[in-house]
Amino acid sequence: AQKITQTQPGMFVQEKEAVTLDCTYDTSDPSYGLFWYKQPSSGEMIFLIYQGSYDQQNATEGRYSLNFQKARKSANLVISASQLGDSAMYFCAMKLSSGNTGKLIFGQGTTLQVKP
Amino acid sequence: NAGVTQTPKFQVLKTGQSMTLQCAQDMNHEYMSWYRQDPGMGLRLIHYSVGAGITDQGEVPNGYNVSRSTTEDFPLRLLSAAPSQTSVYFCASSYQQGQLFSPLHFGNGTRLTVT
């Protein structure tokens, strides 16, 4: 079954420290994409970073990087130098090339709180 | 550039009432979709459209209808509201559903309560 699992319902991090949010996925499709979205308390969904299954290098976008371990089926989000504005819920999601539905399969989310 | 615009932001309905959630995008995206967000369950796909005149069911379509008469608009209709439809609804669009790297652009959501 196609599934995304985020096992950390809530996380705390001290301001300026790095934090890793865990994401594991399950699919038998060879071609897929992995996404991370941020949802602040205001409610909007903000796209952060993308990793393709065939990408050789881990994706990076500013302070965000994706630790992609294909054999372990994990796609953890690393936020470096945490800021108070990083406090939000974070969702990992997967898109499959098969089916052509454009559907994103979402995990349950992880709430991150950055402490001053 | 407005992106994806959803209206209303909040809505309270009584059981059995019907309503339409509006969604419009100005990015000329082919693909549009509706998700619902419930606590502990992430987001789940309700309906989607790969172009004007084409719609299909997602994971949780029961109780909802959609239509896509133009590229820009993709309204979601609740036929007879039930308390189980209390949720936050997101409209999202992307350039092309077939491209893996085609991130969804989300509207700001509609918080619906059915009493």
Interface residues (C-beta under 8 A of the other chain):
Chain A: I4 S31 Y32 G33 F35 Y37 S42 G43 E44 M45 F47 Y50 G52 S53 F91 A93 K95 S97 N100 T101 G102 K103 L104 F106 G107 Q108 G109
Chain B: Y31 S33 G40 M41 G42 L43 R44 L45 Y48 V50 D56 G58 E59 V88 F90 A92 S94 Q96 Q97 G98 L100 F101 S102 P103 L104 H105 F106 G107 N108 G109 R111
